[in-house]
Amino acid sequence: MSHSTSPSPAEQPATTALPRTVAIVTGASRGLGLALTQELLSQGASVMTIARQAQADEASLNLAAQAGVHLKHLSADLGDP
């Protein structure tokens, strides 16, 4: 009789809990905005980031490529109408 064990949560591949989801994140260059962007990407969402920074965060770009989702970035200062 053979029995199999399930991999531990740390060994399981990342799930795509948010397929076909598009999120817009402001303040995405640091802090909560950056953390939220990276979490959304890891869950399979495509993300549009907005920040004063001219380019999207390198780690976020890499995470999007690994997850096979889209990441677009818009450089804008939403505090300056």
N, C-alpha and C positions, 0 to 999 in steps of 0.2 A: 504494500500500500504506500502510495506516494502522497506526500502532502507538501503544499507550497506555502511559502510565507509571503506576505505583502511587504514591499519595500517600506522603509520608514518614511515619514513625510519629507524629510530632508533629501531622500534619495529619489523621490517621485519627480517626474518632469513637471515643469510649470504648466498650469492649466490655462486655457484661454477662456476665462469666465466672461469676457466682454467682446466676443466676436461681432463684427459688423457695427461696432460702436465708434462714434467719432466724438472726441472731447476737445474743448477749447480751454486752455489753461493760461491765465494771465500771471505775471510775476514769475515766469517759469525758469529764470536764470539762477535762482538760489532759494534756499529755505523751503517753506512748505510747497511753493509752486513747483520747484525742482523735484521734491520728493513725490508729489502727486503725479507729475508727468511720468516719472520712472515707474511708479506703481501701475498707472494706467497702461503703459507700454507693456509691462511684464504680464498684465492680465489679458493682452491681446487687442487692446483698443488702439485705433489710429488717433493721433493727437496733433492738434494745431497749437503751437506755443506762441505766446506774445510776451516780449520783454524788451527792455531798453537795450540789452546786449545785442550786438550786430549779428551774432550767429547762435544757433542752437548749441546747447551743452554737448560736449564730445561724448560723455558717458551715455546721454540720452540717445544720441545718434547711433551709437554702437548697440544699445539695448533694442532700439527699433529694428535695426538690421538683423539681429539675432532672433527676434520674435517674428520677423517677416511682416511687420506692420509699417504704416506710413507715419512719418513725422515731418511736419512742415513748420517753419518758423517765420514769424513776422516781427521785425524790429520796430517798436513803437513805444512812445511814452504816453500811457493812458491818462496820466495826471496833467498833461499839457494839451488842452483842447485846441 
